[in-house]
Structure formats: structure tokens, C-alpha cells
């Protein structure tokens, strides 16, 4: 069972995706979460470091994320933005999404 680090159960992961802000990309999964208080979130951005679970559940997801990043962008040495952010991956498009 996959858990969200902020206190919920991840009930579905449907896509891996990325978006950019100010020229720096974030990557994440899209999925559904049932929170501990009984509320639900659908089609929510779920960042990789928010996913908790056993290695046999998490590792295949991270492999799919890695493959998506290889296909959708370019890894390179660190680059710096004027606002101090550092990034190592540049996407081919500002936004992208791929079904899992």
C-alpha cells in the first residue's frame, strides 16, 4: 500500500508529469489520495518524495519516473537561476504528461 507522507493513502497513480515555473521544472505523479480525515483528492500532483511504501512498490514507480525524465528532457551539470535556484534537468517542453 502506498502512503502519502502528509497522512493519507494513495489510491491511484495515473500519470507521471512535469511543469515549469520561471524556467525550472518540477516533476510529479498525478493520482488520488484518501486523507486520514476522510476527505479525498483526485488528480492531485504527488511529488516523488511524498510517496512512502515498501521498496517493491516504490522502486518500479521511480523507474517509470526516471524513464519519463530521460524521454522528456535533458540532464546536465548544475545551472543557476538569478533567484538562487539550481537545476540539473531541462525539459523539452514546458509541460508534459504520460500515462503510467
ABEGO torsion letter per residue (X at the ends): XBBBAAGBBBABBABBBBBBBGGBBBBBBBBBBBBAAGBBBBGBBBBAAABBEBAAAAAAAAAAAAAAAAAABBBBBBBBBAAGBBBABBBABABBBBBX
